[in-house]
Amino acid sequence: MEWLLWLLVFMLGAALGSFANVVIYRLPLAESVVTPPSHCFSCGARLTVLDLVPVLSYLLLRGRCRHCGHRFSARYALVETVCGLLAMGILLLLGPTWQALATFVICYCLVIILFIDLDHMIIPDEFVGIIAVVGVALDVAELVRRGAPAAVSFSEWVGPTAFTVYLPRSLVGLVGGAGLLLLLGFVFEKALGKPSMGGGDVKLAGAMGAVLGPGYHFLSYFLLAVVAGAVVGVALMALRLRGRRDYIPFGPMLAAAGIAVLLFGDTIVPWVIARFTL
């Protein structure tokens, strides 16, 4: 019956993905994510359980409203599928642990951020805050378990006396991550003659710094996002979908790179570091 367990995990993740679709659509419009209940945007009919079974309803109804035949975007099913696969993958990689739950929460927030920034070029502070809080909470738990070895240490000499300051990795990563994006934005602003990095991007990098901490994991995350942004930007300009002075949201690259490093960091980080360091 193991297949049934995995099916239930997928459906639970997909159901959360269905709610993520509501948040992605309504939050940027300052609408309640609770009321009114889900309904067809064309005919206004309230959607019932038959219409809202994650992924399955979309497939059985061929992506159309059961009442008026209006076509729904395939992205609804895509978000549900992604969240379902994330739930399965995280459970498979980390097992039924608190770390797995925290990782899913972070990835779930990143999925929402990715699509909202893609649509509206904004990154909601609410979900950035959740990521940062989870990162700090995980770090505090690690500090309680391991003590000083889990912190970042800075040694200084004052006269003949040496002393060591221990700082939480999450806080150092938060400041470092936000600072690195600020620096990148400053460099691009000087090079291009216009603002190139939004405040949401800086906050998200800081939040991911709190999760990943200072070190190779965050560096790999940063490099992946930058390279992905460059590749996407060049491709869009080559296809004439964007001009040289058009803005391209960077949040989706930060979000996708974050999910990749969180799930496959043990494989990705050595590969990235080997290619970007001397």
BELTAGI-V804077 format. One line per field, one symbol per residue. phi: phi as a letter, one per 30 degrees, with the letter a starting at -180 (. if undefined). psi: psi as a letter, one per 40 degrees, with the letter a starting at -180 (. if undefined). A space follows every 10 residues. Layout:
phi=???
psi=???
This chain:
phi=.ddddddddd ddddddddde eddeddedch cddcbddead ddcidddced ccdeiddddd chibddcbid dcdddedddd dedddddddd dddcidbddd ddddeddddd dddedddddb hbcddedddd dddddddddd dddddcieed cccbcbcbid ccbbccbeed dddddddddd dddddddddd dciaebbddd dddddddddd ddidkddded eddedddddd dddddddddi cbcdcddbdc eedddddddd dddbedcded ddddccbd
psi=eddddddddd dddddddddd ddddddddef ihediiihih edeehhhadd eehhdddddd effihddeeh hiiedddddd dddddddddd dddeigiddd dddddddddd ddddddddde fihhdddddd dddddddddd dddddeadee ihihhihhbe hiihhhihdd dddddddddd dddddddddd defihehidd dddddddddd ddiiaddddd dddddddddd ddddddddef eiideiihhe dddddddddd dddfdddddd ddddeei.
